[in-house]
Structures are given as structure tokens and as C-alpha cells.
């Protein structure tokens, strides 16, 4: 459970909420992720007497895992057929996945900032 001492002393918590594999990411939108995260914050709030806004003020949102690969699936580094050309560079499925995950992070951040007037 969230350490109240850590939180009340100004600690920042990173919430790894954005999926980093294509299968899971394809099932989500920034809006569905916002609802999921807000549900988590509601549970924390009910059990700690911290406000959801207070949690939001001390939150970072992040990818769900540090590894942004589809190990053994489409988009894995050994996949050589899935490329998209943009300008003079070629993007792999993995690179498009990373871009999409980080677009979701930005959009999710805006949703939460607007909800809590941050």
C-alpha cells in the first residue's frame, strides 16, 4: 500500500499505466487508461483519506514496463518485414509502438490535468 509518510512528505509516485506491448495497447485508449487510473486513485483515496487530486498532484504517469518490445511477437527486433518509411527514415513496428505509447502518455496527462485543474 502507498506509504503515507512518503506521500505526505512530498514524494512523487510513478504510475506505470500505459501498456508497452502492441496487443494490450491496441485494447486501450487514453480515455480508458484515465478511467482505470482514476479507479486506482479512488481506491487509494478511500483507504488513506488522501484526495484523488492530491494523488494526481504528486503523480507521474509512465509506460507500464521499461521494455518497449514485443518479445517473440510482431514487432520484435528480428521482425524484418514490418517497416514504415517516414521521410528519410524507416520505422519498425517497435518504433511505431513506442511512439504510440508516448502519444498516449501525453494525451492521458492532458486528460488528468484538465480533470484536476493542474
C-alpha positions, 0 to 999 in steps of 0.5 A, a space after each residue: 500500500 502507498 506509504 503515507 509518510 512518503 506521500 505526505 512528505 512530498 514524494 512523487 509516485 510513478 504510475 506505470 499505466 500505459 501498456 508497452 506491448 502492441 496487443 494490450 495497447 491496441 485494447 486501450 485508449 487514453 480515455 480508458 487508461 484515465 478511467 482505470 487510473 482514476 479507479 486506482 486513485 479512488 481506491 487509494 483515496 478511500 483507504 488513506 483519506 488522501 484526495 484523488 487530486 492530491 494523488 494526481 498532484 504528486 503523480 507521474 504517469 509512465 509506460 507500464 514496463 521499461 521494455 518497449 518490445 514485443 518479445 517473440 511477437 510482431 514487432 520484435 527486433 528480428 521482425 524484418 518485414 514490418 517497416 514504415 518509411 517516414 521521410 528519410 527514415 524507416 520505422 519498425 513496428 517497435 518504433 511505431 509502438 513506442 511512439 504510440 505509447 508516448 502519444 498516449 502518455 501525453 494525451 492521458 496527462 492532458 486528460 488528468 490535468 484538465 480533470 484536476 485543474 493542474 
